Amino acid sequence: MSAVSIWEVEIKAALGKLAVVGGELLDGVRDAGFEIIDITGDDAVAAARLPQLHGDPFDRMLVAQAQRRGLTLVTRDSAVAAYGVPTLV
């Protein structure tokens, strides 16, 4: 799981737009056995160089990370498919 996803969920929780069950997302992610993918400088460059097909910078970072690492994104956002990255709905 990308640190980007954790960051985005925590921002939404802080704004009251989303409730984090149990209150500790990061602990839950770790306890579930997920590996956390850090944001690297190379990820930042790749995300910044993506075409502006999607307006959400969090999603563009996830696309860049998936492209660089050969990963599949789990998303219901059909706009992500425009980048040609494999997705799982």
C-alpha positions as CSV (number, residue, x, y, z in Angstrom):
1,M,0.0,0.0,0.0
2,S,1.4,3.4,-0.9
3,A,2.1,6.0,1.7
4,V,0.2,8.3,-0.7
5,S,-3.0,6.3,0.1
6,I,-2.4,6.5,3.8
7,W,-1.7,10.3,3.5
8,E,-4.9,10.9,1.5
9,V,-7.1,8.9,3.9
10,E,-5.7,10.6,7.0
11,I,-6.3,14.0,5.4
12,K,-10.0,13.1,4.7
13,A,-10.3,11.8,8.2
14,A,-8.9,15.0,9.7
15,L,-11.5,17.0,7.6
16,G,-14.3,14.8,8.9
17,K,-15.0,13.4,5.4
18,L,-14.1,9.9,6.3
19,A,-14.1,7.8,9.5
20,V,-11.0,5.6,10.1
21,V,-12.3,2.4,11.8
22,G,-10.4,1.9,15.0
23,G,-8.7,5.3,14.6
24,E,-5.3,4.0,13.6
25,L,-5.1,3.4,9.9
26,L,-1.3,2.9,9.8
27,D,-1.3,0.3,12.5
28,G,-4.2,-1.5,10.8
29,V,-2.3,-1.5,7.5
30,R,0.8,-2.9,9.1
31,D,-1.1,-5.5,11.2
32,A,-2.8,-6.7,8.0
33,G,0.6,-7.5,6.6
34,F,0.7,-4.8,3.9
35,E,4.0,-3.5,2.7
36,I,4.1,0.3,2.7
37,I,5.6,1.9,-0.4
38,D,7.4,5.1,0.4
39,I,7.4,8.1,-1.9
40,T,10.8,8.6,-3.5
41,G,12.3,11.5,-5.4
42,D,12.1,9.4,-8.6
43,D,8.3,8.9,-7.9
44,A,7.9,12.6,-7.6
45,V,9.6,13.3,-10.9
46,A,7.6,10.6,-12.7
47,A,4.3,11.9,-11.3
48,A,5.1,15.5,-12.2
49,R,5.9,14.4,-15.8
50,L,2.7,12.5,-16.3
51,P,0.2,14.2,-18.7
52,Q,-2.6,15.9,-16.9
53,L,-5.2,13.3,-17.7
54,H,-6.3,13.2,-14.1
55,G,-6.7,16.3,-11.8
56,D,-5.9,14.6,-8.5
57,P,-2.2,14.7,-7.6
58,F,-2.6,11.8,-5.2
59,D,-3.9,9.6,-8.0
60,R,-1.1,10.7,-10.4
61,M,1.5,9.7,-7.7
62,L,-0.2,6.3,-7.4
63,V,0.0,5.9,-11.2
64,A,3.6,6.9,-11.2
65,Q,4.5,4.5,-8.4
66,A,2.6,1.6,-10.2
67,Q,4.2,2.3,-13.5
68,R,7.7,2.5,-12.0
69,R,7.3,-0.7,-10.0
70,G,5.1,-2.7,-12.4
71,L,2.2,-2.8,-10.0
72,T,-1.6,-3.0,-10.4
73,L,-3.7,-0.2,-8.9
74,V,-6.8,-1.1,-6.9
75,T,-9.3,1.6,-7.8
76,R,-12.8,2.4,-8.9
77,D,-11.6,5.6,-10.6
78,S,-11.9,4.9,-14.3
79,A,-9.9,8.1,-15.2
80,V,-6.8,6.3,-14.0
81,A,-7.1,3.8,-16.9
82,A,-6.2,6.6,-19.3
83,Y,-2.6,6.2,-18.1
84,G,-2.5,2.6,-19.3
85,V,-1.6,1.3,-15.8
86,P,-3.2,-2.1,-14.9
87,T,-6.1,-1.7,-12.5
88,L,-8.2,-4.0,-10.4
89,V,-11.7,-2.8,-9.5
